[in-house]
Amino acid sequence: MNLAIILMSQSSSFSECFSAKSYIRGNTLTNELSLHLVPFERITKIVDQNLCQMYLPGKLVVAQIHYDDISFPVPGDNEVNFIYQFNTEIIVTFKLSPANYLQIINKQNAMYELWYDVNLVKVNNSVNTIEHVKQNGTGCFQKISLSYSIHNDIDIFVTPNKCSVIFSGLDVSLVFQNGNLNSQIPIYPCSTGCESDEYQSSSSDFSAVKIYRVRRTPAIESVLQEFYTRFTEYRLIPIKLQLKFDTNGVDTVISKEIENKSAKDTWGCKTHDTHLILFSTLNPNNLFVQFRDSLANKMLCDTQNATTVKIDDYLMHESTVYREQRTLPLEVFNEDIGVTFEKTEAYTKMRDNFVMDVTMTIISVSFLDANGFIVYELTTYRNSFIGCVANAHMHIYKHETCLQIRYDEDDQCMIQYLNDFDKNTFGVFYRENGKVHSLGFYIFHYAVNYSILDQRICFKCNEFIADNVYAAPTCQENQELTKQKIKNRSTVVGFGIVSRFESIVLNNIVPEYLGIFTPFVVSASLIGLATITASVWLIISSLK
């Protein structure tokens, strides 16, 4: 169809390609105008030479917006164009300068102009509405996290995008769910002792501000304490950072929910893999939270007035949340490697749906004083994973200890995601009368290749780490003590294996006595063979 026939057509026209309900929406954050071209309501009913369908699909269309005394793009700017698609809403974006945006923000009338096939056919139409909407501004932040020191200051760390923010009169707050309502903690600009990238009263570049700090003051003490009360009751309450400012009478709101909320480790308690939450191949019915540094086997911090420790962990898979809590006396917590939670129906369902890249955990460890008041907290956010050991045997010789391990081939097992390590530590423990006793740590140079399912790892006494407190002072004495504890059936003990990636409480132990010249063997497998008679914890961990 040539252009003459198109122009002479009386049954249809290009003006019927879009509806009179087309509209303009302004973004006060980015200084952009979006022309929403809505398809004509009866466009599919036009059957006699429907030019929109016959001629335009795939064609270039040039667009302009006209206000009373200003047009966009302004002279000298690049043209704005789009490719026509039949019977489809098309959004055309015009980027304005802040000064030009202020010129049109209060104007009530506008029209758009479309040039089809560049300069051959022109259509003019008025827009139905012009909106300058309040924006939630979630796109103004790439990342956002919260760091707190219980009952004190709160830092919100952000990675900002380029957004136009007016700092004069800026209202910043931390918004949290308080029952059925939302409460706000004001965040005031820093005026003294500010960090270079902290929100200050003189701030003018939004992209340069990386810290918004809630400073504890008498003015906000009440709402700050209410925040900590709600947050420690349930760690998943919605919390967001909100910035609000006025643009010529239009309120603009930038807000983004904060998912990662971690405690500041001001006491220096967190060491290496202090907190892990794990599934176990050997014990799939149990959930184990490991909070012990594998080398020192104790928290490296001052617990001050704490008398008890509360473990609060959340296992999250998409919209499902599984929560477990337990409170321990401080002396028990200081000697235990971790906490085991027994199977529940909800946990079993979560375990059946487990996907490593989807299932997340939040674990908080709260130190409480005699009145139940939280004096300190540790938190961790990370993916959870399934343990990798299918079975294990421990062989104790006179001068060395060997661990025979078979790894699981489960594609959700952590070993699928690990690299080899050339420095590792190995630790032996036994549990007796509710207490955990260290029998020694060993350092060894052994590249653990997790792609090899069956492995044998041996630790010699010349690799014994002597500068720790153990049940006995030397490697040989600890090895002998280990044998005696296992052989002594009058003592009630239990066995287990704990590694950096595994926490297994073993309910099925077989002590075998094969003769004076053969190694003493302790075995662990999935098959129930005997009653628990001793407890040894084996720890493998990388040194950093």
C-alpha positions as CSV (number, residue, x, y, z in Angstrom):
1,M,0.0,0.0,0.0
2,N,1.5,3.3,-1.0
3,L,1.3,6.6,0.9
4,A,-1.3,8.2,-1.4
5,I,-3.8,5.3,-0.7
6,I,-3.1,5.6,3.0
7,L,-3.8,9.4,3.1
8,M,-7.0,9.0,1.1
9,S,-8.4,6.3,3.3
10,Q,-11.6,7.5,5.0
11,S,-12.6,4.3,6.9
12,S,-9.7,4.4,9.3
13,S,-6.9,6.7,10.3
14,F,-3.8,6.6,12.3
15,S,-5.4,8.6,15.0
16,E,-7.4,5.5,15.9
17,C,-4.3,3.5,16.7
18,F,-4.4,4.9,20.3
19,S,-7.2,5.7,22.7
20,A,-8.2,9.1,24.0
21,K,-7.5,7.6,27.4
22,S,-3.8,7.8,26.8
23,Y,-2.0,9.6,29.6
24,I,1.3,11.1,31.0
25,R,2.8,10.0,34.2
26,G,5.7,12.0,35.8
27,N,8.4,10.6,38.0
28,T,9.6,13.2,40.4
29,L,12.6,11.1,41.4
30,T,14.1,10.6,38.0
31,N,12.7,13.7,36.3
32,E,11.1,11.6,33.6
33,L,7.8,11.8,31.8
34,S,6.2,8.5,30.6
35,L,3.7,8.8,27.7
36,H,1.4,5.8,28.1
37,L,-0.2,5.1,24.7
38,V,-3.2,3.0,25.3
39,P,-4.6,1.0,22.3
40,F,-7.9,2.3,20.8
41,E,-10.8,0.5,22.5
42,R,-12.3,-0.9,19.3
43,I,-9.1,-1.3,17.3
44,T,-9.8,-4.9,16.5
45,K,-13.3,-4.1,15.1
46,I,-11.8,-1.9,12.3
47,V,-11.9,-4.3,9.4
48,D,-11.9,-2.0,6.4
49,Q,-8.3,-1.1,5.7
50,N,-7.2,-1.0,9.3
51,L,-4.0,1.0,8.7
52,C,-2.7,0.5,12.3
53,Q,-2.6,-3.2,11.6
54,M,-1.7,-3.2,7.9
55,Y,1.0,-0.6,7.8
56,L,2.5,0.3,11.2
57,P,3.7,-2.9,12.9
58,G,7.5,-2.8,13.1
59,K,7.6,0.8,11.9
60,L,9.6,3.6,13.6
61,V,7.4,6.3,15.2
62,V,8.9,9.6,16.5
63,A,7.1,11.1,19.5
64,Q,6.9,14.6,21.1
65,I,5.1,16.0,24.1
66,H,3.8,19.6,24.0
67,Y,2.8,21.8,26.9
68,D,1.6,25.4,26.6
69,D,5.1,26.9,26.1
70,I,7.5,24.0,26.1
71,S,8.0,20.8,24.1
72,F,10.0,17.7,24.7
73,P,12.5,16.7,23.6
74,V,13.7,20.3,23.7
75,P,15.5,21.6,20.6
76,G,19.0,20.2,20.4
77,D,18.1,16.9,22.3
78,N,18.0,13.6,20.6
79,E,14.6,12.5,19.2
80,V,12.4,10.1,21.1
81,N,11.1,7.2,19.1
82,F,9.6,3.7,19.4
83,I,8.7,0.7,17.3
84,Y,4.9,0.3,16.8
85,Q,3.2,-2.9,18.0
86,F,-0.4,-3.4,17.1
87,N,-3.1,-3.4,19.9
88,T,-0.4,-3.1,22.6
89,E,0.1,-0.4,25.2
90,I,3.3,1.4,24.5
91,I,5.2,3.5,27.1
92,V,7.5,6.2,25.7
93,T,9.9,7.8,28.2
94,F,11.2,11.4,28.0
95,K,14.1,12.4,30.1
96,L,14.0,16.0,31.4
97,S,16.4,18.2,33.2
98,P,15.4,19.0,36.8
99,A,14.8,22.7,35.8
100,N,12.5,21.6,32.9
101,Y,10.6,19.2,35.1
102,L,9.9,22.0,37.6
103,Q,8.5,24.1,34.7
104,I,5.8,21.6,33.9
105,I,5.0,19.9,37.2
106,N,1.9,22.0,37.9
107,K,0.6,22.2,34.3
108,Q,-2.7,20.6,33.7
109,N,-2.9,20.3,29.9
110,A,-0.6,18.6,27.4
111,M,-0.8,16.9,24.0
112,Y,1.4,14.4,22.2
113,E,2.5,14.3,18.6
114,L,3.4,11.2,16.6
115,W,5.3,11.1,13.3
116,Y,4.7,7.8,11.6
117,D,7.3,6.6,9.1
118,V,9.3,9.6,10.3
119,N,8.0,12.7,8.5
120,L,5.3,11.3,6.2
121,V,2.2,11.1,8.5
122,K,1.6,13.2,11.6
123,V,-1.1,12.7,14.4
124,N,-1.9,15.0,17.2
125,N,-3.9,14.0,20.3
126,S,-4.5,15.4,23.7
127,V,-3.8,13.2,26.8
128,N,-6.6,12.2,29.1
129,T,-4.7,12.8,32.4
130,I,-1.4,14.0,33.7
131,E,-0.1,12.4,36.9
132,H,2.9,13.2,39.1
133,V,2.7,10.3,41.4
134,K,4.3,9.6,44.7
135,Q,7.1,7.1,44.2
136,N,8.2,4.4,46.6
137,G,11.7,4.7,45.3
138,T,12.7,1.1,45.8
139,G,14.9,1.4,42.7
140,C,17.0,4.1,44.3
141,F,18.9,1.5,46.4
142,Q,20.8,-1.5,45.1
143,K,21.6,-2.9,48.5
144,I,20.5,-2.1,52.0
145,S,21.3,-3.7,55.4
146,L,20.9,-2.9,59.1
147,S,23.5,-3.2,61.8
148,Y,22.5,-2.7,65.4
149,S,24.0,-2.8,68.9
150,I,21.2,-4.0,71.2
151,H,19.3,-1.0,72.7
152,N,21.8,1.4,71.2
153,D,22.6,3.0,67.8
154,I,21.4,1.5,64.5
155,D,23.3,1.9,61.3
156,I,21.6,1.4,57.9
157,F,24.2,0.8,55.1
158,V,23.0,1.4,51.6
159,T,24.4,1.2,48.0
160,P,22.5,4.0,46.3
161,N,21.6,4.4,42.6
162,K,21.4,7.7,40.9
163,C,18.2,9.4,42.1
164,S,17.2,13.1,42.4
165,V,16.6,13.8,46.0
166,I,16.1,17.2,47.6
167,F,18.0,17.2,50.9
168,S,16.6,20.5,52.0
169,G,13.8,19.5,54.4
170,L,14.4,15.8,53.9
171,D,12.6,13.6,56.4
172,V,14.4,10.3,57.0
173,S,13.1,7.5,59.3
174,L,13.3,3.8,60.1
175,V,9.7,2.4,59.8
176,F,8.8,-0.9,61.5
177,Q,5.7,-2.9,62.1
178,N,4.3,-2.4,65.6
179,G,1.2,-4.6,66.0
180,N,-1.2,-3.7,63.3
181,L,0.4,-0.3,62.8
182,N,3.7,1.2,61.7
183,S,6.0,3.2,63.9
184,Q,8.8,5.5,62.8
185,I,12.2,6.2,64.4
186,P,13.5,9.5,63.1
187,I,16.9,9.6,61.6
188,Y,18.5,13.0,62.0
189,P,21.3,14.3,59.9
190,C,24.7,14.0,61.5
191,S,26.3,17.4,62.6
192,T,29.4,16.4,64.5
193,G,31.9,13.5,64.2
194,C,30.3,12.4,61.0
195,E,31.8,9.8,58.7
196,S,32.5,11.0,55.1
197,D,29.7,9.0,53.6
198,E,27.1,9.5,56.4
199,Y,23.8,11.4,56.0
200,Q,24.5,15.0,57.0
201,S,22.6,18.2,56.9
202,S,24.9,19.5,54.2
203,S,24.4,16.5,52.0
204,S,23.4,17.3,48.4
205,D,24.5,14.2,46.5
206,F,22.2,11.3,47.2
207,S,24.5,8.7,45.6
208,A,27.4,9.8,48.0
209,V,25.4,8.9,51.2
210,K,26.1,5.3,52.3
211,I,25.2,5.4,56.0
212,Y,21.9,6.5,57.7
213,R,22.4,6.3,61.5
214,V,19.8,6.2,64.2
215,R,21.6,7.8,67.1
216,R,20.3,6.9,70.6
217,T,19.0,10.1,72.2
218,P,16.5,10.9,75.0
219,A,14.1,12.2,72.3
220,I,13.8,8.8,70.6
221,E,14.5,6.5,73.6
222,S,10.9,5.3,73.9
223,V,10.3,4.4,70.3
224,L,13.8,2.9,70.0
225,Q,13.1,0.5,72.9
226,E,9.7,-0.4,71.4
227,F,11.6,-1.2,68.1
228,Y,13.9,-3.6,69.9
229,T,11.1,-5.2,71.8
230,R,9.2,-5.9,68.6
231,F,12.3,-7.0,66.7
232,T,13.5,-9.5,69.3
233,E,10.0,-10.9,69.6
234,Y,10.0,-11.7,65.9
235,R,13.0,-11.1,63.7
236,L,10.9,-11.1,60.5
237,I,8.8,-8.0,61.2
238,P,8.8,-5.6,58.2
239,I,11.4,-2.9,58.6
240,K,12.2,-0.3,55.9
241,L,14.3,2.9,55.4
242,Q,12.1,5.8,54.3
243,L,13.1,9.2,52.8
244,K,10.4,11.8,52.2
245,F,10.7,15.2,50.6
246,D,8.6,17.8,48.9
247,T,8.9,18.7,45.2
248,N,6.8,21.8,44.5
249,G,4.0,20.5,46.6
250,V,4.2,16.9,45.6
251,D,5.4,14.5,48.3
252,T,8.1,12.1,47.0
253,V,8.8,9.0,49.1
254,I,11.8,6.7,48.7
255,S,11.5,3.5,50.7
256,K,13.0,0.0,50.7
257,E,12.5,-2.9,53.0
258,I,15.6,-4.1,54.9
259,E,16.0,-7.9,54.9
260,N,19.5,-8.3,56.4
261,K,19.5,-7.2,60.1
262,S,22.8,-8.1,61.9
263,A,24.1,-7.3,65.4
264,K,27.4,-5.5,65.7
265,D,30.0,-7.9,67.2
266,T,31.5,-5.3,69.5
267,W,32.7,-7.9,72.0
268,G,34.5,-9.9,69.3
269,C,32.6,-13.1,69.9
270,K,32.1,-14.2,66.3
271,T,34.9,-16.4,65.1
272,H,35.2,-18.2,61.7
273,D,32.0,-20.3,61.3
274,T,30.6,-19.5,64.7
275,H,27.0,-19.9,63.5
276,L,25.8,-22.5,61.0
277,I,22.4,-24.1,60.6
278,L,22.6,-27.5,59.0
279,F,20.7,-30.5,57.8
280,S,22.5,-33.8,58.2
281,T,22.6,-36.8,55.8
282,L,23.2,-39.1,58.7
283,N,20.5,-37.6,60.9
284,P,17.9,-36.0,58.5
285,N,15.3,-35.8,61.3
286,N,17.4,-33.3,63.4
287,L,18.2,-29.6,62.8
288,F,21.6,-28.6,64.3
289,V,22.7,-25.1,65.0
290,Q,26.5,-24.9,65.3
291,F,27.8,-21.9,67.2
292,R,31.3,-22.9,68.3
293,D,34.6,-21.8,66.9
294,S,36.1,-25.1,65.8
295,L,39.7,-24.4,67.0
296,A,39.1,-22.8,70.3
297,N,35.9,-24.5,71.2
298,K,34.7,-21.5,73.0
299,M,33.3,-18.0,72.4
300,L,36.2,-15.5,72.4
301,C,34.3,-12.7,74.2
302,D,33.4,-11.3,77.7
303,T,29.8,-12.4,78.6
304,Q,29.6,-9.7,81.3
305,N,26.5,-10.1,83.3
306,A,24.9,-12.9,81.2
307,T,23.5,-15.9,83.0
308,T,21.6,-17.7,80.1
309,V,21.8,-17.8,76.3
310,K,18.8,-17.9,74.0
311,I,19.1,-19.4,70.5
312,D,16.4,-18.2,68.1
313,D,16.7,-19.6,64.5
314,Y,14.5,-19.2,61.5
315,L,14.5,-21.5,58.5
316,M,12.9,-19.9,55.4
317,H,11.9,-21.5,52.1
318,E,10.1,-19.1,49.9
319,S,7.0,-18.1,51.9
320,T,7.3,-20.8,54.5
321,V,9.0,-20.0,57.8
322,Y,10.1,-22.6,60.4
323,R,11.2,-21.3,63.8
324,E,13.0,-23.0,66.7
325,Q,14.0,-21.5,70.1
326,R,15.9,-22.8,73.1
327,T,17.4,-21.2,76.2
328,L,20.5,-22.7,77.8
329,P,22.5,-21.9,81.0
330,L,25.6,-19.9,80.2
331,E,27.9,-22.6,81.4
332,V,26.2,-25.2,79.2
333,F,26.4,-22.9,76.2
334,N,30.1,-22.2,76.8
335,E,30.9,-25.9,76.7
336,D,28.6,-27.1,73.9
337,I,29.4,-27.0,70.2
338,G,25.9,-26.5,69.1
339,V,22.2,-27.2,69.7
340,T,20.1,-29.9,68.2
341,F,16.4,-29.4,67.5
342,E,14.2,-32.5,67.2
343,K,12.0,-33.2,64.1
344,T,8.6,-31.7,63.8
345,E,6.0,-32.1,61.0
346,A,6.7,-28.5,59.8
347,Y,10.5,-29.2,59.8
348,T,10.0,-32.5,57.8
349,K,8.0,-30.6,55.2
350,M,10.7,-28.0,54.9
351,R,13.3,-30.7,54.6
352,D,11.4,-32.4,51.8
353,N,11.3,-29.1,49.9
354,F,14.8,-28.1,50.6
355,V,16.7,-26.2,47.8
356,M,20.1,-24.9,48.7
357,D,19.9,-21.7,46.8
358,V,16.4,-20.9,48.1
359,T,16.4,-22.0,51.7
360,M,17.7,-19.3,54.0
361,T,18.4,-19.0,57.7
362,I,18.5,-16.3,60.4
363,I,20.1,-17.2,63.7
364,S,20.3,-15.0,66.7
365,V,22.2,-15.8,69.9
366,S,21.1,-13.6,72.8
367,F,23.0,-13.3,76.1
368,L,20.5,-12.6,78.9
369,D,21.1,-11.4,82.4
370,A,19.4,-12.8,85.6
371,N,16.2,-10.7,84.8
372,G,16.0,-12.0,81.2
373,F,17.2,-8.7,79.8
374,I,19.3,-9.0,76.6
375,V,22.8,-7.6,77.2
376,Y,24.4,-8.8,73.9
377,E,23.5,-10.5,70.6
378,L,25.0,-12.2,67.7
379,T,23.2,-12.8,64.4
380,T,23.9,-14.4,61.1
381,Y,22.1,-14.6,57.7
382,R,23.0,-17.2,55.2
383,N,22.0,-20.1,53.0
384,S,21.4,-23.4,54.8
385,F,22.7,-26.7,53.4
386,I,22.6,-30.4,53.8
387,G,25.5,-32.2,55.5
388,C,27.6,-34.4,53.4
389,V,28.8,-37.4,55.4
390,A,27.0,-40.7,54.7
391,N,29.1,-42.7,57.2
392,A,32.3,-42.3,59.2
393,H,34.8,-44.5,61.1
394,M,37.4,-43.3,63.6
395,H,40.6,-45.3,64.0
396,I,42.8,-44.6,67.0
397,Y,46.5,-45.7,66.8
398,K,49.3,-45.1,69.2
399,H,50.8,-42.2,67.3
400,E,48.0,-41.1,65.1
401,T,44.2,-40.9,64.7
402,C,42.5,-41.6,61.3
403,L,39.1,-40.6,60.1
404,Q,37.5,-42.8,57.3
405,I,34.7,-40.8,55.7
406,R,32.3,-41.5,52.9
407,Y,30.5,-38.4,51.4
408,D,27.0,-38.4,50.1
409,E,26.3,-37.8,46.4
410,D,23.2,-35.7,47.1
411,D,23.3,-32.8,44.7
412,Q,22.0,-30.5,47.5
413,C,25.0,-31.5,49.7
414,M,27.4,-28.7,50.5
415,I,30.4,-30.5,48.9
416,Q,29.0,-29.7,45.5
417,Y,29.9,-26.0,46.3
418,L,33.3,-26.4,48.0
419,N,36.9,-25.9,46.9
420,D,39.9,-27.9,48.2
421,F,41.6,-26.8,51.3
422,D,45.3,-27.1,52.0
423,K,45.2,-26.3,55.7
424,N,42.8,-27.9,58.1
425,T,42.3,-28.6,61.8
426,F,41.0,-31.7,63.4
427,G,39.5,-31.8,67.0
428,V,38.4,-34.6,69.3
429,F,35.9,-34.2,72.1
430,Y,33.8,-36.4,74.4
431,R,30.6,-35.6,76.2
432,E,30.1,-36.8,79.7
433,N,27.4,-35.9,82.2
434,G,26.2,-33.1,80.0
435,K,29.7,-31.6,79.6
436,V,31.9,-31.5,76.5
437,H,35.6,-32.1,77.0
438,S,38.3,-31.4,74.4
439,L,40.8,-34.2,73.7
440,G,43.0,-32.1,71.4
441,F,43.3,-30.4,68.1
442,Y,45.6,-31.3,65.2
443,I,46.7,-29.2,62.2
444,F,47.5,-31.0,59.0
445,H,48.3,-30.3,55.4
446,Y,45.8,-32.3,53.4
447,A,43.9,-31.1,50.3
448,V,40.4,-32.5,51.0
449,N,39.0,-33.4,47.5
450,Y,35.3,-33.5,48.0
451,S,34.7,-35.0,44.6
452,I,36.2,-38.2,46.0
453,L,33.5,-39.9,47.9
454,D,35.6,-42.2,50.0
455,Q,38.5,-40.6,51.9
456,R,40.9,-41.4,54.7
457,I,42.4,-38.6,56.7
458,C,45.1,-39.2,59.4
459,F,46.4,-36.8,62.1
460,K,49.7,-37.4,63.7
461,C,50.8,-36.4,67.2
462,N,53.5,-34.1,65.8
463,E,50.6,-32.0,64.4
464,F,49.0,-31.7,67.8
465,I,48.2,-28.1,68.8
466,A,49.6,-27.8,72.3
467,D,48.6,-24.2,73.2
468,N,45.0,-25.1,74.2
469,V,43.6,-26.6,77.4
470,Y,42.5,-30.2,76.9
471,A,41.4,-33.0,79.2
472,A,45.0,-34.3,79.2
473,P,48.1,-32.2,78.4
474,T,49.7,-34.3,75.6
475,C,48.6,-36.0,72.4
476,Q,49.4,-39.5,73.6
477,E,47.7,-39.0,76.9
478,N,44.5,-37.7,75.2
479,Q,44.5,-40.6,72.8
480,E,44.8,-43.0,75.7
481,L,42.1,-41.2,77.6
482,T,39.8,-41.5,74.4
483,K,40.3,-45.2,74.4
484,Q,39.5,-45.5,78.1
485,K,36.4,-43.4,77.8
486,I,35.1,-45.6,75.0
487,K,35.9,-48.8,76.7
488,N,34.4,-47.7,80.1
489,R,30.8,-48.8,79.7
490,S,30.0,-47.6,83.3
491,T,30.2,-44.0,82.0
492,V,27.2,-42.8,80.0
493,V,28.5,-40.9,76.9
494,G,27.5,-40.4,73.2
495,F,29.3,-40.0,69.9
496,G,29.2,-37.3,67.2
497,I,31.0,-35.8,64.3
498,V,31.2,-32.0,63.7
499,S,32.9,-30.4,60.8
500,R,32.8,-27.0,59.3
501,F,30.1,-28.2,57.0
502,E,28.6,-30.9,59.1
503,S,27.0,-31.3,62.6
504,I,26.0,-34.9,63.3
505,V,24.8,-36.3,66.6
506,L,25.3,-40.1,66.1
507,N,22.8,-42.4,67.7
508,N,24.2,-45.5,66.1
509,I,27.7,-46.4,67.3
510,V,29.6,-49.7,67.1
511,P,32.7,-50.0,69.4
512,E,34.9,-52.8,68.1
513,Y,37.9,-54.3,69.9
514,L,40.0,-56.1,67.3
515,G,43.1,-57.0,69.3
516,I,46.1,-55.5,70.9
517,F,48.1,-55.1,67.6
518,T,45.2,-53.8,65.5
519,P,43.7,-50.3,65.7
520,F,40.8,-49.5,68.0
521,V,37.8,-48.6,65.7
522,V,34.7,-46.5,66.3
523,S,32.2,-46.7,63.5
524,A,29.2,-44.5,62.6
525,S,26.6,-45.4,59.9
526,L,23.0,-45.1,59.0
527,I,22.2,-48.6,60.3
528,G,21.3,-48.9,64.0
529,L,23.7,-51.4,65.5
530,A,24.2,-50.6,69.2
531,T,23.4,-48.3,72.1
532,I,25.4,-45.2,72.7
533,T,28.3,-45.8,75.0
534,A,30.6,-42.8,74.4
535,S,30.7,-39.4,72.7
536,V,33.5,-38.1,70.5
537,W,33.2,-35.0,68.4
538,L,35.5,-34.8,65.4
539,I,36.0,-31.4,63.9
540,I,37.4,-30.5,60.5
541,S,37.7,-26.9,59.7
542,S,39.8,-24.6,57.5
543,L,42.2,-22.1,59.0
544,K,42.1,-18.6,57.8
